[in-house]
Amino acid sequence: MSKAERLIEMMITINAKKNFTVGELAKEFSVSKRTVLRDLQELEKAGFPLYSEVGAAGGYHILKERILPPIAFSESEAKAIFFACQALQFYRDLPFEQETISVLKKFLNCLPLDMQNSIAQIQNKVVFWVPDRHRDSPLLKSMFHIAIKHHAATIRYSSAHSENIRTIIPIGLYAMNGLWYCPAYCMAANQIREFRVDRIKEIIEEKPYPKGKYPVPGSIREYHEKLETGSEYHIKIKLTDIGVKRCEAECLLARGLKTFSTGGGVIDMEICHATLEWVADYFLPLGSDATVLEPVELIEIMKRKISTLYGHYFKPES
């Protein structure tokens, strides 16, 4: 094994360990302890995050921010990475925004000039556009870590109507139409609610919660699958061609969308109670391009919203 190969293998080995000694590496790589020490010094000079402790129980440890060993990419794989990153560029906030910028700079600088030019063409010709909602989510990264650690959080939340304190158990995060959402089990409501991350004004406390005590889906994918099979309300909404196009762009409604060969279509699906108000808000701007057939509860919500809107614009003159 050449020195370069040994250093790469050593990086891979060290990354897999929480701590190690020089003697352990010397035995594993069949080299002297002096050789291992020289190799470790070279890795440290290259920026590998090592620190050592002296004494009988001493040894080497890896710092929290570990460095991955070199990975070889083909030209197509390199383009695929930048193509994927294009989908994120128009989001105002990302859980690892600065790290994303840093890794792309490092990666691009390592590529040959002709490949850099080729990737520039991708950036100039392909855009995954999302609407700019002008909403900052400064606590996005914190909520990301809380969800990953399976912790509960007490937050100060500003909804459309009020501001209050909630204790929630985040299921995860997802982005849609330029906004970040955090579906979570709400202790006060005793059910799962959707929270917009840009409306979370403060994280007051974070702590573990008893596993199995609350009905929290294990993943964001599981949560969305349950949304699709909710059984509290059956909605049926008749659509014109324009209504169909609007609903095709909405992931929740697209699951229940059926189109007709003669034109138009229908939304026919089951939803949960918490989604009913959102459905009414979504279809209200569609006007006559969407006709709610059932349930009665949704029709009544639509009537109430239309009446409120009518009263807003047709106030009796004093």
C-alpha positions in Angstrom: 0.0 0.0 0.0 1.4 3.4 -1.0 1.5 6.3 1.4 -1.3 8.1 -0.3 -3.5 5.0 -0.2 -2.6 4.5 3.5 -3.6 8.1 4.3 -7.0 7.7 2.6 -7.6 4.4 4.3 -6.5 5.9 7.6 -9.0 8.8 7.2 -11.8 6.3 6.5 -10.8 4.2 9.6 -10.5 7.2 11.9 -13.9 8.5 10.8 -15.5 5.2 11.8 -14.0 5.4 15.3 -14.9 7.6 18.3 -11.4 7.4 19.6 -8.2 5.4 19.0 -4.5 5.0 19.9 -1.4 5.1 17.9 -0.7 1.5 18.7 -4.1 0.4 17.4 -3.5 2.1 14.1 0.0 0.7 13.8 -1.3 -2.8 14.3 -4.2 -2.4 11.9 -2.0 -0.9 9.1 1.1 -3.1 9.8 3.4 -0.1 10.2 5.5 1.3 13.1 4.1 3.8 15.7 6.5 6.4 14.4 5.0 6.0 10.9 1.5 6.4 12.3 2.5 9.6 14.1 3.9 11.1 11.0 0.8 10.2 9.1 -1.4 11.8 11.8 0.7 14.9 11.7 0.1 15.1 7.9 -3.6 14.7 8.3 -3.7 17.4 11.0 -1.8 19.8 8.6 -4.4 19.0 5.9 -7.2 20.1 8.3 -8.3 16.8 9.7 -9.9 17.6 13.1 -7.9 15.5 15.6 -7.0 16.2 19.2 -4.9 14.1 21.6 -5.0 13.3 25.3 -1.9 12.2 27.3 -1.9 9.7 30.1 -2.7 6.1 30.6 -6.2 6.5 29.2 -5.1 8.9 26.5 -5.2 8.6 22.8 -6.6 10.5 19.8 -10.2 11.7 19.3 -12.1 13.1 16.5 -13.7 16.6 16.9 -17.4 17.0 16.3 -17.0 18.4 12.8 -15.3 15.4 11.1 -13.8 15.6 7.6 -14.9 13.0 5.1 -12.3 11.1 3.1 -11.9 12.0 -0.6 -14.6 10.7 -2.9 -14.2 10.3 -6.7 -17.1 11.6 -8.8 -17.7 11.0 -12.5 -18.5 14.1 -14.7 -22.2 13.1 -14.8 -22.3 12.6 -11.0 -20.7 16.1 -10.5 -23.3 17.6 -12.7 -26.1 15.7 -10.8 -24.9 17.3 -7.5 -25.1 20.8 -8.9 -28.4 20.0 -10.7 -29.9 19.0 -7.3 -28.6 22.1 -5.6 -30.4 24.3 -8.2 -33.7 23.2 -6.6 -32.7 24.9 -3.4 -31.3 28.3 -4.6 -34.5 30.3 -4.4 -35.4 29.3 -0.8 -34.8 32.2 1.5 -33.7 29.9 4.3 -32.1 26.4 4.5 -31.1 24.3 7.5 -27.5 24.4 6.3 -27.4 27.6 4.2 -23.8 28.6 4.8 -22.5 25.1 4.6 -24.3 24.6 1.2 -22.6 27.7 -0.2 -19.2 26.5 1.2 -19.4 23.0 -0.2 -20.4 24.2 -3.6 -17.5 26.6 -3.7 -15.1 23.8 -2.6 -16.5 21.4 -5.1 -16.6 23.8 -8.0 -13.0 24.9 -7.5 -11.8 21.3 -7.6 -13.3 20.6 -11.1 -11.5 21.1 -14.4 -12.2 24.4 -16.2 -14.2 22.7 -19.0 -16.5 21.0 -16.4 -16.9 24.3 -14.6 -18.1 25.8 -17.8 -20.4 22.9 -18.5 -22.0 23.3 -15.0 -22.4 27.1 -15.6 -24.5 26.2 -18.6 -26.8 24.1 -16.3 -27.1 27.0 -13.9 -28.0 29.4 -16.9 -30.5 27.1 -18.5 -32.3 25.2 -15.7 -34.2 26.8 -12.8 -36.4 25.2 -10.1 -38.3 28.4 -9.3 -40.3 28.8 -6.1 -42.2 32.0 -5.2 -40.4 34.4 -2.9 -42.7 34.7 0.1 -40.6 37.4 1.7 -40.7 35.4 4.9 -37.6 34.7 6.9 -37.3 31.6 9.0 -34.4 32.3 11.4 -35.2 29.3 13.6 -35.3 26.8 10.8 -32.0 25.2 11.7 -32.9 25.0 15.4 -36.2 23.3 14.5 -34.3 20.9 12.2 -32.1 19.8 15.0 -35.0 19.4 17.4 -36.8 17.2 14.9 -33.7 15.1 14.2 -33.1 14.6 18.0 -36.8 13.6 18.5 -37.2 16.3 21.2 -40.2 18.4 22.2 -40.1 22.1 22.0 -42.0 24.9 23.8 -42.3 27.7 21.3 -43.8 31.2 21.0 -46.0 30.9 17.9 -47.7 33.8 16.0 -50.6 32.5 14.0 -52.8 34.5 11.6 -55.1 35.5 14.5 -53.1 35.4 17.8 -49.7 34.8 19.4 -49.4 32.1 22.1 -47.1 29.5 23.7 -47.3 25.9 22.4 -45.4 22.8 23.4 -45.0 20.6 20.3 -43.3 17.4 19.2 -42.0 18.0 15.6 -42.5 15.2 13.1 -40.1 16.8 10.7 -39.9 19.6 8.1 -41.0 20.1 4.6 -40.9 22.9 2.1 -43.7 23.8 -0.3 -44.2 26.8 -2.5 -41.4 28.8 -0.9 -42.4 28.2 2.7 -41.2 25.8 5.4 -43.7 23.8 7.4 -43.3 21.8 10.6 -46.1 19.3 11.3 -46.0 18.5 15.0 -48.1 17.0 17.8 -49.5 19.9 19.7 -49.9 19.2 23.5 -52.6 21.8 23.9 -54.8 20.6 21.0 -54.0 16.9 21.6 -53.6 16.3 17.9 -51.2 16.9 15.0 -51.1 20.5 13.7 -49.1 22.2 10.9 -46.9 25.1 12.0 -45.2 27.5 9.6 -41.6 27.8 10.6 -41.5 31.6 9.8 -44.2 32.1 12.4 -42.2 30.5 15.2 -40.8 33.6 17.0 -38.9 31.9 19.8 -37.9 28.5 21.1 -38.4 28.8 24.9 -37.4 25.2 25.8 -36.2 22.0 24.3 -36.3 18.6 26.0 -36.8 14.9 25.4 -40.3 13.5 25.7 -41.4 10.0 26.7 -41.3 7.7 23.7 -44.6 6.0 22.8 -46.7 8.3 24.9 -47.9 10.5 22.0 -49.2 9.5 18.6 -46.3 10.9 16.6 -45.5 9.4 13.2 -41.9 8.2 12.9 -41.1 10.2 9.7 -42.4 13.0 7.6 -43.1 10.5 4.8 -45.4 8.5 7.1 -47.1 11.7 8.1 -47.9 12.6 4.5 -49.1 9.1 3.8 -51.6 9.4 6.8 -52.8 12.7 5.4 -53.8 10.9 2.2 -55.8 8.3 4.1 -57.5 10.6 6.7 -61.1 9.6 7.2 -62.7 12.4 9.2 -64.2 14.1 6.1 -64.9 13.0 2.6 -64.6 16.0 0.2 -65.9 16.1 -3.4 -65.2 19.2 -5.4 -66.1 19.6 -9.1 -63.5 21.5 -11.2 -63.3 23.2 -14.5 -60.1 22.9 -16.7 -58.7 26.0 -14.9 -59.5 24.4 -11.5 -57.8 21.2 -12.5 -54.6 23.1 -13.4 -54.6 24.9 -10.0 -55.1 21.6 -8.1 -52.4 19.8 -10.0 -49.8 22.1 -8.4 -50.9 21.4 -4.9 -49.4 18.1 -3.6 -52.2 17.3 -1.1 -55.1 17.9 -3.5 -53.3 16.2 -6.4 -53.6 12.9 -4.6 -57.4 13.0 -4.9 -57.6 14.6 -8.4 -59.4 12.8 -11.2 -59.6 14.3 -14.6 -62.2 13.6 -17.3 -61.5 13.1 -21.0 -64.3 15.5 -21.8 -62.6 18.2 -19.7 -62.5 19.3 -16.1 -62.2 16.9 -13.2 -63.1 16.3 -9.6 -61.3 16.1 -6.2 -62.6 13.0 -4.4 -60.7 12.1 -1.3 -60.7 11.8 2.5 -59.1 14.5 4.7 -58.6 15.1 8.4 -60.5 17.8 10.4 -57.5 20.1 10.7 -57.3 20.4 6.9 -60.9 21.4 6.3 -60.3 25.2 6.9 -57.2 25.1 4.7 -59.2 23.5 1.8 -61.8 26.2 2.1 -59.1 28.9 1.9 -57.6 27.2 -1.1 -60.7 26.9 -3.2 -62.3 30.3 -2.3 -60.0 32.2 -4.8 -61.0 29.8 -7.6 -64.5 31.2 -7.7 -66.8 29.3 -10.1 -63.9 27.1 -11.3 -64.4 24.9 -8.2 -67.8 23.8 -6.8 -67.9 22.1 -3.4 -70.3 19.2 -3.5 -69.6 17.7 -0.1 -69.3 17.6 2.9 -71.9 20.0 4.3 -69.4 21.3 6.8 -67.1 22.5 4.0 -70.0 24.1 2.1 -70.9 26.0 5.3 -67.3 27.2 5.8 -67.3 28.5 2.2 -70.6 30.3 2.7 -69.2 32.0 5.8 -66.1 33.1 4.1 -67.9 34.4 1.1 -70.4 36.3 3.3 -67.5 37.9 5.3 -65.8 38.9 2.0 -69.0 40.4 0.6 -69.5 42.4 3.8 -66.0 43.7 3.5 -66.6 45.2 0.0 -70.3 46.0 0.2 -70.5 47.9 3.5 -73.7 49.9 3.8 -73.0 53.6 3.2 -73.4 55.8 6.3 
